[in-house]
Amino acid sequence: MTVGDIRKHLIRFFIPLLLGNLFQQMYSLVDSIIVGKGIGDSALAAVGSSGTIHFFIFGFVMGLTHGFGIFFNIILDITFVIGLHLGVAGTVWATVAAQAGSFIYCSVIILKAGLFRPEPSVWKASAGNWLPMLRLGIPVAMMNSVTALGTMLLQVFVNRMGSLYVAAYSVCMKYAALFEQVGYSVGLSVLTFTGQNFGARNKERIRRGNFQAAVISVFANLPIAVLEIFFARQLAGLMVTSSDVIEQCAAFMPWLGVFIFPLGWLFIFRNACQGMGNTFLPMLSGVVEVAMRLSFGWLLQRSFTGIAVAEIAAWTGACVMLWFSYRYVLKSSFL
């Protein structure tokens, strides 16, 4: 990462991260498709409403080895929801069982490879090890939880509109969570790239790397923007059957497609700051997202497209704040 072609380094790191993160999101997407098609729109609305609470609790949990779990989850979803008629509860049990199976599978692989040995010395606490991790990790965890809080508050405005809109919002946000993995994965590549070059004290390479990442993000997100803008009805139709829900999705989703680009840049600037050791300003960006969602959501709560505007306002506001933060951290870190 500290020498050689910057673009090639970022792309080589980005692609496996993207694949792993897409597999992670498939848990939720498969659940929604089976619930929406197998049970109905009201059940999908219920599942969608619980998603924000799940993210609030598990905001920073991610995995890169979930291919086994996805296959397991699909089989269990079909068995529990359609075969055993367990309804919404079936999706919960299927996801828990699939993730437990993934954990066991990955644990066996790690133990066989000798990458971890459950010896008593491993569990010995050391302030020298824990304090730096907590100093960097707590602000990131708080940022994710605060961001999830903003989404929960926006969900309140949607819930007041009725189950039709809750179902449509659930569909749109399931796709948003899937599609944002492109920008999120570019951001993780930037985190590693910036961290290594920050350690090498290479300011110019950090600057050029983040510019290259922004360009990669634009090109990678172009197909997604096309899908959300021009094929919103078709995407919604994969998950629900109600024409009313599909029409609401067709009004909501194009907004997300147009503004997918500042969302991608948000991830780049946020991870660049974290790569240079500053986790406080990215944490504040979570506060900006909450403020934008809450203010625009309150002002435009009578309109479903107004909820979409509140969502993209949060992305754009945080992106602008993080752009200034990135410039400040880059400049102050190399005085």
ABEGO torsion letter per residue (X at the ends): XABEBAAAAAAAAAAAAAAAAAAAAAAAAAAAAAAAAAAEAAAAAAAAAAAAAAAAAAAABBBABAAAAAAAAAAAAAAAAAAAGAEAAAAAAAAAAAAAAAAAAAAAAAAAAGABBBBAAAABBBAAAAAAAAAAAAAAAAAAAAAAAAAAAAAAAAAAAEAAAAAAAAAAAAAAAAAAAAAAAAAAAAAAAAAAAAAAGBAAAAAAAAAAAAAAAAAAAAAAAAAAAAAAAAAAAAABABAAAAAAAAAAAAAAAAAAAAAAAAAAAAAAAAAAGBAAAAAAAAAAAAAAAAAAAAAAAABAAAAAAAAAAAAAAAAAAAAAAAAAAAAAAAX
